[in-house]
Structures are given as structure tokens and as C-alpha cells.
């Protein structure tokens, strides 16, 4: 249909502009279509659910030290040293007390030794860091406790005390353990909200991570992911096992890149629509295997290059924006296609009807010209499609068939319009057979582009006017349910339909000629003809609107809005 291609290009443009406003970049023009009806969102943990920073999970104190006292000692060490990094930043968030002791010696953090500390005069030396390179009393038993946390994916620091001062860049004296500081990765602040929203929208979330499964399960629980307790550790498991477990588990730990790809492929094979969110090279295979691939903006370049969608500011909240925009664009795409296809179907069915009838009545010919429907084509199809592009209908996902979805309404609308034409021609035949008057003239004259019987020009003008007005009912159904913005759009469409049509009618009556542009002789229409136009338009429009309304209610779409309407 003419104009459809341009409208679709504009729709893609508006969709991508909407994405860009939300700090989302699309590498695929049709990315919005692939995300709109996903069933499962698979995500990596590190850098996606977590933001790459650390925080203190718990502090385990020894030798009668209180939690507050341990935090004060750590604060004194941090105030005395000048080191940085993820670990130090995590400690500073909670250990930010003012110093209560003056240092007489400092040991800055060293990447080789993995510890730091300070000597505070007669109060001795406090060292904080990894137990690996420290001489800690009862080191074996401490390592057992630490390994219990490390095996779950946590990072553990030990805080120890010695009466000996710092001398040099290492500390080799024995330390009495004071506390264990357990650190965990920090969950993005928006993660809980977005995963709850996804769950409410019936989108399942699965985590595919290379870390320990039990740790990932705890992170998933903290992020509010449903069924996070269902975890599987794929270390040493075969690829076939990964495929078998795909549907039954939520969290997959110590999973390889190939196994990530197989889990995604297995879910797709089971009939799921799968999106994958990742940020690293180990996610590339899974990203390529999914229906919709999404990369974090702070991820590696390779992940961003192969993904259809990139969250430039790495904010998970944009997943909601993407899904809403995707569903909105898809629904608008269907409505735009329906508007244009309605016109083409009407002409096809009308041509077919007149061709068949011409086999019975040799005197009948196709009555319409291209100019007759300029108002309908330009205003209530093309101009209206521009307003439809801005429609904010983001109703829930549908596993519908696109072609079937855009044909049902146009077929019904086309049949309604053809019914108007048939009804008007039935009136003409009844008038010709002197069965009824209907305000139709049987006088003949020469010079008409439509034949010698004035009644035929009346029927053509009546049909075109009724169909042009009926198209407003189609738009009413397309824009429904109407809010303030839709009312404005719909009102503009009504005005741009009525005004040119009214001017054509006025021109025809004032100058006793065919209406300019439309090539319609409105001057021949009697008052009864105008009454029939109003009656058939209202009747057919009512049938069209309420049948579609009934179908929506039966399908469960927008039931509350429909009840109110």
C-alpha cells in the first residue's frame, strides 16, 4: 500500500529516538521487535546484577572485640594509609570514624603482600589484609574458616594485632587475630526493582555465572529474583547436562561460555523467547544465540558490538523502558499496517464485487476514481498513522502471529465499507425498479464522468462520503482507550477529515460543478440522501466498534478500560 513503507521508516526512527532518550543504543533497526515478547531474561552476575564494587557483608570479631571497636581500628588504619582500590573503597564506606590514635609507622598496601597496616605507639601494630602472606596465630584453623567463605565466592580479610612495630615494607611478626571481614559484591541499586517488575510482567529471570553457584544464589536472592534457591553448579558437568538442567533451574554457577550458549539454545528449543544480558567476552556465544542480545555500556567492546541493544549508562532500569517502548512500537506497527491494508483490501474486494456483478448486469461499471478517496487516503490513513506512531499503548505481550494480527481488523473494516457500497447500489436498483424512491434521481444528462444517470453520481458521492466518515470510526477503535493526548490526536484527525470534505461539498453546491480534487457531484444529493449517509455511517460504525470491543473483552484485553467506555 502506498505510504506504508514511509510510515514504517518513520516508526523505526521514532522507536530508536525513544531508545536514545533513555541512554539506550540500538545496533539493529528492528531491536524493539525482538525484545517485546520475551519469556526469559538470562543475565550474567558480575557487572550486570552487581556493579563491580564491594561491600562489607559481615564482621566476625575475636578476643572480646566489639563490632564498633573493630570498625574504629579499621578506620584508624585507613586514616593512616593512602592506598586505594575496590577493597579500600568498600571498607571506607562503613569504616569512616575519626582517628583515635596517632600512628608512628605505616605500611601501605602492596599488591605482592596483599595487606596494609599501621603502628600506633605503645598500642602496637594493626595489620589488615589477606591471610596468605601473614604470620597469624592458629593460621590453619583461621584458613579453614576463611576458605568456607572463599569457596562461596566471598573475599575475606583478616585483622590482626602485634606488639612489634612496623619495620620496612613487610611485616613478618606473629599476629593475634582480631576479626574476619567478609566482603561481597555490591548489587546494583535498581536491580531489585527491575527484577520485581519483570516478575510482575511474567518474565522469568535466570542467572548464568562463572562464580560459585551458592554465592550466585545468595546474590540472586538479594536481588529479588524468584526461585533463586534453585541453583546448579556446572563445574565438571557435561554440556548435555547443562541443556537438561536449563528449564528446571534458575541459577547456574561455574558455567562455561559454551554451556551458557547451550542453556540459551535449550530454552529456545523449548519454545521460550529468550533475551540475554551480558558484559564480557565469556557472554559472546550466549548473546549471539539469544533472540535479543543486550550489553552493558561499561562492558567489553566485543559484547557491545555483537549485541542488538546497549545500555550506555549500564542502568538496569532501562530494561523496563526498552520493554515498554518495544511493546508500544510493535502495537503501533500493527495499527499502522492495519490502516494501510484496510484501504488496499477495500479496493480489492470492491473491484472483485463489481467484476462479479458485471457478469450479471453488463451496464454496471466500477464507479470510483483515485481522487474520490483522497481524504480517506491522505488524512485518515497517512496523517493518522503519524499520530499512531506516538501512541503509548504498551499492553502486555502477545504471542500473536503478526500477519494474522494485522489482517483481522482490515478484513472486517473492508467488508463494512463494501457493505455500504452494496447497500447504496441496492437502493439504486430498487429506485430503478420503482420499488422505492430514496431521493435518487433517474434523470439522465450528458457530460458526466460517471454515466448518463444522475442517480449513479448520487450513489458514488454517498458511498465515498459514508466511507470517509466511517474511517473515523476505524480510528476511534485504533486510538481506544482514549486518554487526553489521544483525544487531541483524534480530534485533529476529525477536523482534517471534515474540513476538506466540507469544502468540496460547499464548492460543488456554490459553483454547480464537480467538487474540486474529489471529482464528486455533491450538488445532486437530496436531503434524503444526506439522511441516508448519516444513517448508514452511524449504523455500520456502531457495528464495527462494538464487535471489536466484544472481541477485546473476550480476549481479556484492557477489560477495565472497555467496561468504563
C-alpha positions, 0 to 999 in steps of 0.5 A: 500500500502506498505510504506504508513503507514511509510510515514504517521508516518513520516508526523505526526512527521514532522507536530508536529516538525513544531508545536514545532518550533513555541512554539506550543504543540500538545496533539493529533497526528492528531491536524493539521487535525482538525484545517485546515478547520475551519469556526469559531474561538470562543475565550474567552476575558480575557487572550486570546484577552487581556493579563491580564494587564491594561491600562489607557483608559481615564482621566476625570479631575475636578476643572480646572485640566489639563490632564498633571497636573493630570498625574504629581500628579499621578506620584508624588504619585507613586514616593512616594509609593512602592506598586505594582500590575496590577493597579500600573503597568498600571498607571506607564506606562503613569504616569512616570514624575519626582517628583515635590514635596517632600512628608512628609507622605505616605500611601501605598496601602492596599488591605482592603482600596483599595487606596494609597496616599501621603502628600506633605507639605503645598500642602496637601494630594493626595489620589488615589484609589477606591471610596468605602472606601473614604470620597469624596465630592458629593460621590453619584453623583461621584458613579453614574458616576463611576458605568456607567463605572463599569457596562461596565466592566471598573475599575475606580479610583478616585483622590482626594485632602485634606488639612489634612495630612496623619495620620496612615494607613487610611485616613478618611478626606473629599476629593475634587475630582480631576479626574476619571481614567478609566482603561481597559484591555490591548489587546494583541499586535498581536491580531489585526493582527491575527484577520485581517488575519483570516478575510482575510482567511474567518474565522469568529471570535466570542467572548464568555465572562463572562464580560459585553457584551458592554465592550466585544464589545468595546474590540472586536472592538479594536481588529479588529474583524468584526461585533463586534457591534453585541453583546448579553448579556446572563445574565438571558437568557435561554440556548435555547436562547443562541443556537438561538442567536449563528449564528446571533451574534458575541459577547456574554457577561455574558455567562455561561460555559454551554451556551458557550458549547451550542453556540459551539454545535449550530454552529456545528449543523449548519454545521460550523467547529468550533475551540475554544480558551480558558484559564480557567476552565469556557472554559472546556465544550466549548473546549471539544465540539469544533472540535479543542480545543486550550489553552493558555500556561499561562492558567489553567492546566485543559484547557491545558490538555483537549485541542488538541493544546497549545500555550506555549508562549500564542502568538496569532500569532501562530494561523496563523502558526498552520493554515498554517502548518495544511493546508500544512500537510493535502495537503501533506497527500493527495499527499502522499496517492495519490502516494501510491494508484496510484501504488496499483490501477495500479496493480489492474486494470492491473491484472483485464485487463489481467484476462479479456483478458485471457478469450479471448486469453488463451496464454496471461499471466500477464507479470510483476514481483515485481522487474520490478517496483522497481524504480517506487516503491522505488524512485518515490513513497517512496523517493518522498513522503519524499520530499512531506512531506516538501512541503509548499503548504498551499492553502486555505481550502477545504471542500473536502471529503478526500477519494474522494480527494485522489482517483481522481488523482490515478484513472486517473494516473492508467488508463494512465499507463494501457493505455500504457500497452494496447497500447504496447500489441496492437502493439504486436498483430498487429506485430503478425498479420503482420499488422505492424512491430514496431521493435518487434521481433517474434523470439522465444528462450528458457530460458526466464522468460517471454515466448518463444517470444522475442517480449513479453520481448520487450513489458514488458521492454517498458511498465515498462520503459514508466511507470517509466518515466511517474511517473515523470510526476505524480510528476511534477503535485504533486510538481506544482507550482514549486518554487526553493526548489521544483525544487531541490526536483524534480530534485533529484527525476529525477536523482534517477529515471534515474540513476538506470534505466540507469544502468540496461539498460547499464548492460543488453546491456554490459553483454547480460543478464537480467538487474540486480534487474529489471529482464528486457531484455533491450538488445532486444529493437530496436531503434524503440522501444526506439522511441516508449517509448519516444513517448508514455511517452511524449504523455500520460504525456502531457495528464495527466498534462494538464487535471489536470491543466484544472481541477485546473483552473476550480476549481479556484485553484492557477489560477495565478500560472497555467496561468504563467506555 
